[in-house]
Amino acid sequence: MPQIVRPFCFRLRCFTFSILIVCCSVQSAPWQSTDTLLLKETRVNPQHVLDTLAAADTTQSTTQKAIQFYIKSRALDALILHEKARQSAMAGLSLVDRKNTPLYHYLTLAYAEAMDGLGHAENVLKQAQTSLNWAKQHGNDELIDYGLSVNGYLNISLNHFTDALRYFQQGYQRQHPSNGLFQQGDFAGMLALVYEYRQEPTDAIRYYLEAEKYYRDNEMTLELANTLFGLGKNYVSSNKLNDGLPLLLQSANLALDIQDLQGAAYSYEAIAAVLIDQAKFDKAGAFLDDALNLFAQAENPFMQIKVLVEKATIAIATHSSNEALNFLAKAESLIDSDSFLSQRIAINDLRAQAFALANDYQSAYNALALNRKNRILWHKEVNSKQLLELQTRFELQQQQTKNALLEEQNLRQLNQIKNQQKIKHFTILLIALLFLVTVLLLWLFVNSKRHQKRLEQLANTDTLTGLLTRRKTLEDAEQQYHLAVRHHTSFACAIIDLDHFKQINDNYGHQTGDQVLQLFGSMALKHFRQTDILGRVGGEEFLFMFPNTTVDEAKDMLLRFSSSLTTLGENLDNRELNITISVGLVAAEQCDGIMEVIAQADAALYHTKRNGRNFIKIAELRA
């Protein structure tokens, strides 16, 4: 099933995005000394940078305005405000006339980052690669580092982890001057993120620890907060909760210190997810409330929906179906476009569970039926995106091949061989993707069957006593009766009535009556065998069937059970309650049909009621 986690990944990636804004020295980029200080400050307190820019002198040159738009875009991206970051980068690009300048490519990469944060990595991949190639052609080392970083993150978003790893490893292995603003520790954090996405926590933790030391030594608060977040999550995924949870809380506190509200919110949500797994719902709810408030302030609908869905999950786990439905309704109200399809699926899955919890099975079925349509649309959307990504990569490779042929005619044959190998690679990749889609569809089918089985179980079980419903009891009794007749085995049937149950309701209230029924059902399930058929067929009337059991054996079991009921009042802290039962018992195999069995048992029960109750009457059948 799709999960509503896509925007969540940017809490992990933005901590290294913030370092990109300072990957430029005065010698390799058009920054003034004051600009460099602002770029450095973005690594510590991006909100302070935005406040400084807001108060800056507006009578500046066009180039200086473009630079400030670049700095502003980076600060906004560090705070996970991607749409505003995109707008700032676009405003800066509109002020740059020449494309053959470092500033143009810095702004282009900033725009690519913002688009990546908005979920459109495939639309800017070519632009980012073009800017990286320009930096390599002109020997601009700081811009090369920036381009490697951006291209790596774009490939992470496109699930091209091998390519992302290649870009980051290039940056990690490059020689960086000791006074440079971009160091090996920065790329260590990026490599950790790739390994995290590849679900390799051991390698991720190793690189996160390297990045943590670098950021602590250099007092880079924002990167440290986000590195601790990534480190904490990987410890949690490795079941090292005692190591992971304190790091997540420390990350949240650091984020709040620098007014990174969303950073703190992501940490709170991650902590809550762990607490939910531990069934510590009250503590988890408190963290989710704080996270929801912070995400609402940041206008992040994706994470608001995720938090509300988690709150609904807690409500379902605590049997609060109405509260769960309210949370899901709030989450659904935040959906304003088709891009939230995976979120709709998650919401409807939980809504079906909530309706089932409230015994509204028709509404539960309707929610699941709607989700079936949503999943079909979601699969089409995923397949379209995957094919588009393949097409983009293929077209890019074709263009590169064409350029190589024009430049070096003597290597044509070699390039043709390489192209064939790449086409083969794409074919294998496509087959692998189709296989993954097939596996996913199979998983969805199995999951649907599991939900169906759960609904059947709810329909066959009396919610108050835990015993079988009247319909299921009669159905099983009919089946067992025919088996007993066919194989000439004993089959005892008992109809049980709680004596003076109406007086219990009148004297102690219906709540106590319900508690008596609930405890009666629980004791019956513990006392009798798993092969016995135990069902509730009326308000305080029960039908118990005992396969392969004579009436004398059944009478002994029922006497022992009747004796155990003397403790029922004590269990309810009401010693005045004296629960007794009247039982009509019949040898079912001697009757002509299940209806006669029940009639004979009912007649025997009626005899006990007329003769003082609180004893077992065996029906006397005619020979």
VENZI-V396394 format. One record per pair of residues at least 24 apart in sequence whose ideal C-beta (glycine too) atoms are under 10 Angstrom apart, sorted by the first residue. I is the first residue (numbers start at 1). J is the second residue. Records with the same first field share a line. If there is no record, write none. Layout:
I = J / J
This chain:
1 = 342 / 345 / 346 / 349 / 371 / 375 / 378 / 440 / 443 / 444 / 447
2 = 341 / 342 / 343 / 344 / 345 / 346 / 349 / 374 / 375 / 378 / 379 / 381 / 382 / 440
3 = 306 / 309 / 342 / 343 / 345 / 346
4 = 302 / 303 / 305 / 306 / 307 / 308 / 309 / 310 / 331 / 340 / 342 / 343 / 344 / 345 / 346 / 347
5 = 302 / 303 / 306 / 342 / 343 / 346
6 = 119 / 157 / 302 / 306 / 339 / 342 / 343
7 = 80 / 82 / 117 / 118 / 119 / 262 / 266 / 295 / 300 / 301 / 302 / 303 / 305 / 306
8 = 266 / 269 / 270 / 300 / 302 / 303 / 306
9 = 117 / 153 / 156 / 157 / 193 / 196 / 197
10 = 77 / 80 / 82 / 113 / 116 / 117 / 118 / 119 / 153 / 157 / 262 / 266 / 300 / 302 / 303
11 = 80 / 226 / 229 / 230 / 233 / 251 / 255 / 260 / 262 / 263 / 265 / 266 / 267 / 269 / 270 / 303
12 = 156 / 189 / 192 / 193 / 196 / 197 / 226 / 227 / 229 / 230 / 233 / 266
13 = 77 / 80 / 113 / 116 / 117 / 149 / 152 / 153 / 156 / 157 / 189 / 190 / 193 / 197 / 226 / 230
14 = 46 / 77 / 78 / 79 / 80 / 81 / 82 / 85 / 113 / 117 / 153 / 222 / 223 / 226 / 260 / 262 / 263 / 266
15 = 43 / 78 / 186 / 189 / 190 / 193 / 211 / 215 / 220 / 222 / 223 / 224 / 225 / 226 / 227 / 228 / 229 / 230 / 251 / 260 / 263
16 = 149 / 152 / 153 / 168 / 186 / 187 / 188 / 189 / 190 / 191 / 192 / 193 / 211 / 223 / 226 / 227 / 230
17 = 74 / 77 / 78 / 80 / 85 / 110 / 113 / 114 / 116 / 117 / 149 / 150 / 153 / 190 / 223 / 226
18 = 42 / 43 / 44 / 46 / 74 / 75 / 77 / 78 / 79 / 186 / 220 / 222 / 223 / 226 / 260
19 = 43 / 74 / 78 / 145 / 146 / 149 / 181 / 182 / 183 / 185 / 186 / 187 / 189 / 190 / 211 / 215 / 220 / 222 / 223
20 = 74 / 77 / 78 / 106 / 109 / 110 / 113 / 145 / 146 / 147 / 148 / 149 / 150 / 153 / 181 / 182 / 186 / 190
21 = 46 / 49 / 70 / 71 / 72 / 73 / 74 / 75 / 77 / 78 / 106 / 110 / 113 / 146 / 181
22 = 71 / 74 / 142 / 146 / 180 / 181 / 182 / 186 / 220
23 = 106 / 109 / 141 / 142 / 143 / 144 / 145 / 146 / 147 / 148 / 149 / 171 / 176 / 180 / 181 / 182 / 183 / 186
24 = 70 / 102 / 103 / 106 / 140 / 141 / 142 / 143 / 145 / 146 / 180 / 181 / 182
25 = 141 / 142 / 177 / 179 / 180 / 181 / 182
27 = 141 / 142
28 = 102 / 135 / 138 / 139 / 140 / 141 / 142 / 143 / 144 / 180
29 = 67 / 70 / 101 / 102 / 103 / 105 / 106 / 140 / 142 / 143 / 146
30 = 63 / 64 / 66 / 67 / 70 / 101 / 102 / 103 / 106
31 = 67 / 70 / 71 / 102 / 103 / 106
32 = 64 / 67
34 = 64
35 = 64 / 67 / 68 / 70 / 71
36 = 71 / 181
38 = 67 / 68 / 71 / 72 / 74 / 75
39 = 67 / 70 / 71 / 74 / 75 / 181
40 = 181 / 220
41 = 71 / 75 / 222
42 = 71 / 72 / 74 / 75 / 76 / 77 / 78 / 79 / 220 / 222
43 = 74 / 78 / 181 / 186 / 215 / 218 / 219 / 220 / 221 / 222 / 223 / 224 / 258
44 = 218 / 219 / 220 / 221 / 222 / 223 / 224 / 258
45 = 75 / 78 / 221 / 222 / 257 / 258 / 259 / 260
46 = 71 / 72 / 74 / 75 / 76 / 77 / 78 / 79 / 80 / 81 / 221 / 222 / 258 / 259 / 260 / 263
47 = 75 / 76 / 78 / 79 / 222 / 258 / 259 / 260 / 261
48 = 75 / 258 / 259
49 = 74 / 75 / 76 / 78 / 79
50 = 75 / 76 / 78 / 79 / 81 / 84 / 259
51 = 75 / 259
53 = 88
61 = 95
62 = 94 / 95 / 96 / 97
63 = 95 / 96 / 97 / 101 / 103
64 = 95
65 = 91 / 92 / 95
66 = 91 / 92 / 93 / 94 / 95 / 96 / 97 / 101 / 103 / 104 / 106 / 107
67 = 92 / 95 / 96 / 103 / 106 / 107
68 = 92 / 95
69 = 93 / 94 / 95 / 96 / 107 / 110
70 = 96 / 103 / 106 / 107 / 109 / 110 / 111
71 = 110
72 = 110
73 = 106 / 107 / 109 / 110 / 111 / 113 / 114
74 = 106 / 109 / 110 / 113 / 114
75 = 222
76 = 110 / 114 / 117
77 = 110 / 113 / 114 / 116 / 117
78 = 222 / 223 / 226 / 258 / 260 / 263
79 = 222 / 255 / 258 / 259 / 260 / 261 / 262 / 263 / 298
80 = 117 / 260 / 261 / 262 / 263 / 265 / 266 / 295 / 298 / 300 / 303
81 = 114 / 117 / 262 / 298 / 299 / 300
82 = 113 / 114 / 115 / 116 / 117 / 118 / 119 / 120 / 300
83 = 114 / 115 / 117 / 118 / 299
84 = 114 / 299
85 = 110 / 111 / 113 / 114 / 115 / 117 / 118
86 = 110 / 111 / 112 / 113 / 114 / 115 / 116 / 117 / 118 / 120
87 = 111 / 114
88 = 114
89 = 113 / 114 / 115
90 = 114
99 = 130 / 131 / 134
100 = 134 / 138
101 = 134 / 138
102 = 131 / 134 / 135 / 138 / 140 / 142 / 143 / 146
104 = 131 / 134
105 = 130 / 131 / 132 / 133 / 134 / 135 / 138 / 140 / 143 / 146 / 147
106 = 131 / 135 / 140 / 142 / 143 / 146 / 147
107 = 131
108 = 134 / 147 / 150
109 = 135 / 143 / 146 / 147 / 149 / 150 / 151 / 154
110 = 146 / 150
111 = 150
112 = 147 / 150 / 151 / 153 / 154
113 = 146 / 149 / 150 / 153 / 154
115 = 154 / 157
116 = 150 / 153 / 154 / 155 / 156 / 157 / 158
117 = 153 / 157
118 = 339
119 = 157 / 302 / 339
120 = 154 / 157
121 = 153 / 154 / 155 / 156 / 157 / 158 / 159 / 160 / 389
122 = 154 / 157 / 158 / 385 / 388 / 389 / 391 / 392 / 393
123 = 154 / 388 / 392
124 = 150 / 154
125 = 150 / 151 / 154 / 155 / 157 / 158 / 160 / 163 / 389 / 392 / 393 / 396
126 = 392 / 395 / 396 / 399
127 = 154
128 = 152 / 153 / 154 / 155
129 = 154 / 396 / 400
132 = 167
141 = 174 / 175 / 176 / 177 / 180 / 182
142 = 176 / 177 / 180 / 181 / 182
144 = 170 / 171 / 174 / 182
145 = 170 / 171 / 174 / 176 / 180 / 181 / 182 / 183 / 186 / 187
146 = 171 / 182
147 = 171
148 = 172 / 174 / 182 / 187 / 190
149 = 182 / 186 / 187 / 190
152 = 187 / 190 / 191 / 193 / 194
153 = 190 / 193 / 194
155 = 194
156 = 190 / 193 / 194 / 196 / 197 / 198
157 = 197
158 = 385 / 386 / 389 / 392 / 393
159 = 197 / 385 / 386 / 389
160 = 389 / 393
161 = 193 / 194 / 195 / 197 / 198 / 200
162 = 194 / 198
163 = 194 / 393
164 = 190 / 191 / 193 / 194 / 197 / 198
165 = 190 / 191 / 194 / 195 / 197 / 198
166 = 194
167 = 194
168 = 192 / 193 / 194 / 207
169 = 194
172 = 207 / 210
183 = 211 / 214 / 218
184 = 210 / 211 / 214
185 = 210 / 211 / 212 / 213 / 214 / 215 / 216 / 217 / 218 / 220 / 223 / 227
186 = 211 / 214 / 215 / 220 / 223
187 = 211
188 = 212 / 213 / 214 / 215 / 227
189 = 214 / 215 / 223 / 226 / 227 / 230 / 231
192 = 227 / 230 / 231 / 234
193 = 226 / 227 / 230
195 = 234
196 = 230 / 231 / 233 / 234 / 237
199 = 234 / 237
200 = 234
201 = 233 / 234 / 235 / 236 / 237 / 238 / 239 / 240
202 = 234 / 238
203 = 234
204 = 230 / 231 / 233 / 234 / 235 / 237 / 238
205 = 230 / 231 / 234 / 235 / 237 / 238 / 240 / 243 / 244
206 = 234
207 = 231 / 234
208 = 232 / 233 / 234 / 235 / 247
212 = 247
221 = 254 / 255 / 257 / 258 / 260
222 = 254 / 255 / 258 / 260 / 263
224 = 250 / 251 / 254 / 255
225 = 250 / 251 / 252 / 253 / 254 / 255 / 256 / 257 / 258 / 260 / 263 / 264 / 267
226 = 251 / 254 / 255 / 260 / 263 / 266 / 267
227 = 251 / 254
228 = 252 / 253 / 254 / 255 / 267
229 = 254 / 255 / 263 / 264 / 266 / 267 / 270
232 = 267 / 270 / 271 / 274
233 = 266 / 267 / 270 / 273 / 274
236 = 270 / 271 / 273 / 274 / 277
241 = 274 / 275 / 277 / 278
244 = 270 / 271 / 274
245 = 270 / 271 / 274 / 275
246 = 271
248 = 272 / 273 / 274 / 287
249 = 287
252 = 287 / 290 / 291 / 294
255 = 294
256 = 294
260 = 294 / 298
261 = 291 / 293 / 294 / 295 / 296 / 297 / 298 / 300
262 = 291 / 294 / 295 / 297 / 298 / 299 / 300 / 303
263 = 294 / 298
264 = 290 / 291 / 294
265 = 290 / 291 / 292 / 293 / 294 / 295 / 296 / 297 / 298 / 300 / 303 / 304 / 307
266 = 291 / 294 / 295 / 300 / 303
267 = 291 / 294
268 = 292 / 293 / 294 / 295 / 307
269 = 294 / 295 / 303 / 306 / 307 / 310
272 = 307 / 310 / 311 / 314
273 = 306 / 310 / 313
275 = 314
276 = 310 / 311 / 313 / 314 / 317
279 = 314 / 317 / 318
280 = 314
281 = 311 / 313 / 314 / 315 / 317 / 318
282 = 314 / 318
284 = 310 / 311 / 313 / 314 / 317
285 = 310 / 311 / 314 / 315 / 318
288 = 313 / 314 / 327
292 = 327 / 330
296 = 334
300 = 334
301 = 331 / 333 / 334 / 335 / 336 / 337 / 340 / 343
302 = 334 / 339 / 340 / 343
304 = 330 / 331 / 333 / 334
305 = 330 / 331 / 332 / 333 / 334 / 335 / 340 / 342 / 343 / 344 / 346 / 347
306 = 331 / 343 / 346
307 = 331
308 = 332 / 333 / 334 / 343 / 347 / 350
309 = 343 / 346 / 347 / 349 / 350
310 = 350
312 = 346 / 347 / 350 / 351 / 353 / 354
313 = 346 / 350 / 353 / 354
315 = 350 / 354 / 357
316 = 350 / 351 / 353 / 354 / 356 / 357
317 = 353 / 357
319 = 357 / 358
320 = 354 / 357 / 358
321 = 351 / 353 / 354 / 355 / 356 / 357 / 358 / 359 / 360
322 = 354 / 357 / 358
323 = 354
324 = 350 / 351 / 353 / 354 / 355 / 357 / 358
325 = 350 / 351 / 354 / 355 / 357 / 358 / 360 / 363
326 = 354
327 = 354
328 = 353 / 354 / 367
338 = 377 / 381
339 = 381
341 = 374 / 375 / 377 / 378 / 380 / 381 / 382
342 = 374 / 375 / 378 / 381 / 382
344 = 370 / 371 / 374 / 375 / 377 / 378
345 = 370 / 371 / 372 / 373 / 374 / 375 / 377 / 378
346 = 371 / 374
347 = 371 / 374
348 = 372 / 373 / 374 / 375
349 = 374 / 375 / 447 / 451
352 = 451 / 454 / 455
353 = 451 / 454
356 = 451 / 454 / 455 / 458 / 459
357 = 458 / 463
359 = 458 / 459 / 463
361 = 455 / 458 / 459
364 = 451 / 454 / 455 / 458
365 = 451 / 452 / 455
368 = 448 / 451 / 452 / 455
371 = 444 / 448 / 451
372 = 444 / 448
375 = 440 / 441 / 444 / 448
379 = 437 / 440 / 441 / 444
382 = 433 / 436 / 437 / 440
383 = 433 / 434 / 437
386 = 429 / 430 / 433 / 434 / 436 / 437
387 = 430 / 433
389 = 433
390 = 426 / 429 / 430 / 433
391 = 426
393 = 422 / 426 / 429
394 = 422 / 423 / 426
397 = 422 / 423 / 425 / 426
398 = 422
460 = 535
461 = 521 / 535 / 536
462 = 517 / 518 / 521 / 534 / 535 / 536 / 537 / 542
463 = 518
464 = 514 / 515 / 517 / 518 / 520 / 521 / 536
465 = 514 / 517 / 518 / 519 / 520 / 521 / 522 / 524 / 525 / 534 / 535 / 536 / 542
466 = 517 / 518 / 520 / 521 / 522 / 524 / 525 / 534 / 536
467 = 517 / 520 / 521 / 522 / 524 / 525 / 533 / 534 / 535 / 536 / 537 / 542 / 543 / 544
468 = 521 / 533 / 534 / 535 / 536 / 537 / 542 / 543 / 545
469 = 535 / 536 / 537
470 = 535 / 536 / 537 / 538 / 541 / 543
471 = 535 / 537
472 = 533 / 535
473 = 533 / 534 / 535 / 536 / 537 / 542 / 543 / 544 / 545
474 = 533 / 535 / 537 / 543 / 545 / 594 / 595 / 598
475 = 533 / 535
476 = 533 / 534 / 535 / 543 / 545 / 547
477 = 533 / 535 / 537 / 543 / 544 / 545 / 547 / 588 / 594 / 597 / 598
478 = 545 / 593 / 594 / 595 / 597
479 = 533 / 547 / 594
480 = 531 / 532 / 533 / 545 / 546 / 547 / 548 / 588 / 594
481 = 545 / 547 / 588 / 589 / 591 / 593 / 594 / 595 / 596 / 597 / 598
482 = 593 / 594
483 = 547 / 548 / 589
484 = 545 / 547 / 548 / 549 / 587 / 588 / 589 / 597
485 = 588 / 589 / 590 / 591 / 592 / 593
487 = 548 / 589
488 = 589
489 = 547 / 548 / 549 / 550 / 589
490 = 546 / 547 / 548 / 549 / 550 / 551 / 552 / 553 / 554 / 587 / 588 / 589 / 590
491 = 545 / 546 / 547 / 548 / 549 / 550 / 551 / 554 / 586 / 587 / 588 / 589 / 590 / 591 / 597
492 = 532 / 544 / 545 / 546 / 547 / 548 / 549 / 550 / 551 / 552 / 553 / 554 / 555 / 557 / 558 / 585 / 586 / 587 / 588 / 589 / 597 / 601 / 618
493 = 533 / 543 / 544 / 545 / 546 / 549 / 551 / 554 / 584 / 585 / 586 / 587 / 588 / 589 / 591 / 594 / 597 / 598 / 600 / 601 / 604 / 619
494 = 532 / 542 / 543 / 544 / 545 / 546 / 551 / 554 / 555 / 557 / 558 / 561 / 581 / 583 / 584 / 585 / 586 / 588 / 601 / 604 / 605 / 616 / 618
495 = 537 / 538 / 541 / 542 / 543 / 544 / 582 / 583 / 584 / 585 / 586 / 597 / 598 / 599 / 600 / 601 / 602 / 603 / 604 / 605 / 606 / 608 / 619
496 = 520 / 524 / 534 / 536 / 537 / 540 / 541 / 542 / 543 / 544 / 558 / 561 / 562 / 581 / 582 / 583 / 584 / 585 / 601 / 605 / 616
497 = 538 / 539 / 540 / 541 / 542 / 580 / 581 / 582 / 583 / 584 / 602 / 605 / 606 / 608 / 609 / 613
498 = 539 / 540 / 541 / 542 / 565 / 579 / 580 / 581 / 582 / 613
499 = 540 / 578 / 579 / 580 / 581 / 582 / 608 / 609 / 612 / 613 / 614
500 = 540 / 578 / 579 / 580 / 582 / 613 / 614
501 = 539 / 540 / 541 / 579 / 581
502 = 539 / 540
504 = 540 / 574 / 577 / 578 / 579
505 = 539 / 540
507 = 576 / 577
508 = 572 / 574 / 576 / 577
512 = 572 / 574 / 577
513 = 539 / 540
515 = 568 / 571 / 572 / 574 / 577
516 = 540 / 565 / 568 / 569 / 571 / 572 / 574 / 577 / 579
517 = 542
518 = 572
519 = 565 / 567 / 568 / 569 / 571 / 572 / 579
520 = 561 / 565 / 568 / 579 / 581
522 = 568 / 571
523 = 561 / 564 / 565 / 567 / 568 / 571 / 579
524 = 561 / 564 / 565
526 = 561 / 564
527 = 557 / 558 / 560 / 561 / 562 / 564 / 565
528 = 554 / 557 / 558 / 560 / 561
529 = 557
532 = 557
537 = 598
540 = 581
541 = 602 / 605
542 = 581 / 583
543 = 597 / 598 / 601 / 602
544 = 583 / 585 / 601
545 = 588 / 594 / 597 / 598 / 601
546 = 585 / 588
547 = 588
549 = 587 / 588
550 = 587 / 589
551 = 585 / 586 / 587 / 588 / 589 / 590 / 616 / 618 / 619
552 = 585 / 587 / 618
554 = 583 / 585 / 586 / 587 / 588 / 616 / 618
555 = 583 / 585 / 616 / 617 / 618
556 = 616
558 = 583 / 585 / 616
559 = 583 / 615 / 616
562 = 614 / 615 / 616
578 = 614
580 = 613 / 614 / 615
581 = 605 / 608 / 613 / 614 / 615 / 616
582 = 606 / 607 / 608 / 609 / 611 / 612 / 613 / 614 / 615 / 616 / 617
583 = 608 / 613 / 614 / 615 / 616 / 617 / 618
584 = 608 / 609 / 616 / 617 / 618 / 619
585 = 616 / 617 / 618 / 619
586 = 617 / 618 / 619 / 620 / 621
587 = 618 / 619 / 621
588 = 619
590 = 619 / 621 / 622 / 623
591 = 619 / 621
596 = 621
